[in-house]
Amino acid sequence: MQFPDDDNGQLLNEIAEAGVDLSQLHNVDFFILFEQKPQAEKFAQAIAEDELAPNTELQQCPDTGVWEVVTTVKMVPVHELLGQTEQYIESIANSHEGYGDGWGIMAPE
């Protein structure tokens, strides 16, 4: 399977090589970082109300103190759709002083 030559394409290639079937629905986790907890909480509430991404988890990194919201979207991880979803979530995060830190898929055990 061929993927575009960019960060998302490289990650999709690595995931495919790990044996994940990318033609199936997966829970894709998008990671959004915040310096302040109130902004993270507001974003988590806003994105949880969005039909695209109702599942969120807020946690604080014990090493850096940065707040992370993990937003899970159930989707077929197609390159173009991943990029569009990432941009959409980041646009909401940016309005709450947050920024994207990539995405991932849990490999099957």
C-alpha positions as CSV (number, residue, x, y, z in Angstrom):
1,M,0.0,0.0,0.0
2,Q,1.4,3.4,-0.9
3,F,1.0,6.5,1.3
4,P,1.8,10.2,0.6
5,D,5.3,11.4,1.6
6,D,4.4,13.4,4.7
7,D,4.1,12.8,8.5
8,N,0.6,11.2,8.3
9,G,1.7,9.0,5.4
10,Q,4.7,7.8,7.2
11,L,2.7,7.0,10.3
12,L,0.0,5.2,8.3
13,N,2.8,3.2,6.6
14,E,4.3,2.2,10.0
15,I,0.8,1.2,11.3
16,A,0.1,-0.9,8.2
17,E,3.5,-2.6,8.5
18,A,2.6,-3.4,12.2
19,G,-0.3,-5.5,10.8
20,V,-3.2,-3.1,11.3
21,D,-5.9,-3.4,8.6
22,L,-6.4,0.3,7.6
23,S,-9.5,-0.5,5.5
24,Q,-11.5,-1.2,8.8
25,L,-13.0,1.2,11.3
26,H,-10.6,2.1,14.1
27,N,-10.6,4.4,17.2
28,V,-8.1,7.1,16.2
29,D,-6.8,9.1,19.1
30,F,-6.0,12.8,18.4
31,F,-3.7,14.4,21.0
32,I,-4.2,18.1,21.9
33,L,-1.9,19.9,24.4
34,F,-2.6,22.9,26.6
35,E,-0.5,24.9,29.0
36,Q,-3.4,25.7,31.3
37,K,-6.0,23.3,32.8
38,P,-9.0,25.7,32.3
39,Q,-8.4,25.9,28.5
40,A,-8.0,22.2,28.3
41,E,-11.3,21.7,30.2
42,K,-13.1,24.1,27.9
43,F,-11.8,22.4,24.8
44,A,-12.7,18.9,26.2
45,Q,-16.2,20.1,26.9
46,A,-16.5,21.7,23.4
47,I,-15.2,18.7,21.5
48,A,-17.2,16.2,23.6
49,E,-20.3,18.0,22.4
50,D,-19.3,17.6,18.8
51,E,-20.9,14.6,17.1
52,L,-17.6,13.8,15.4
53,A,-15.6,13.3,18.6
54,P,-17.8,12.6,21.7
55,N,-15.1,10.7,23.5
56,T,-12.4,12.7,25.3
57,E,-10.0,12.2,28.2
58,L,-8.1,14.9,30.0
59,Q,-4.8,14.2,31.7
60,Q,-1.7,16.0,32.9
61,C,1.8,14.9,32.0
62,P,3.6,14.2,35.3
63,D,6.9,15.3,33.8
64,T,6.1,18.5,32.0
65,G,2.8,19.6,33.7
66,V,1.3,20.1,30.2
67,W,-2.4,19.2,30.0
68,E,-3.4,16.7,27.2
69,V,-6.8,16.0,25.8
70,V,-7.1,12.8,24.0
71,T,-10.0,12.9,21.5
72,T,-11.1,9.6,20.0
73,V,-12.8,9.5,16.6
74,K,-14.1,6.2,15.2
75,M,-13.1,6.2,11.5
76,V,-11.4,4.4,8.6
77,P,-7.9,6.0,8.7
78,V,-7.7,7.2,5.2
79,H,-4.9,9.8,4.6
80,E,-7.0,12.6,3.4
81,L,-9.7,12.1,6.0
82,L,-7.2,11.9,8.8
83,G,-5.7,15.3,7.7
84,Q,-9.1,16.9,7.5
85,T,-10.1,15.5,10.9
86,E,-6.8,16.6,12.4
87,Q,-7.2,20.2,11.0
88,Y,-10.8,20.4,12.2
89,I,-10.0,19.3,15.8
90,E,-6.9,21.6,15.9
91,S,-9.0,24.6,14.7
92,I,-11.3,24.1,17.8
93,A,-8.2,23.6,20.0
94,N,-6.6,26.7,18.7
95,S,-9.6,28.8,19.8
96,H,-8.9,27.4,23.3
97,E,-5.2,28.1,23.2
98,G,-4.3,24.5,22.5
99,Y,-2.3,22.8,19.8
100,G,-2.2,19.5,18.1
101,D,0.4,16.9,18.9
102,G,-0.5,14.2,16.4
103,W,-2.7,11.1,16.4
104,G,-2.4,7.4,16.8
105,I,-4.1,4.0,16.6
106,M,-3.7,1.3,19.2
107,A,-2.3,-1.8,17.5
108,P,-4.3,-5.0,18.1
109,E,-2.9,-7.4,20.6
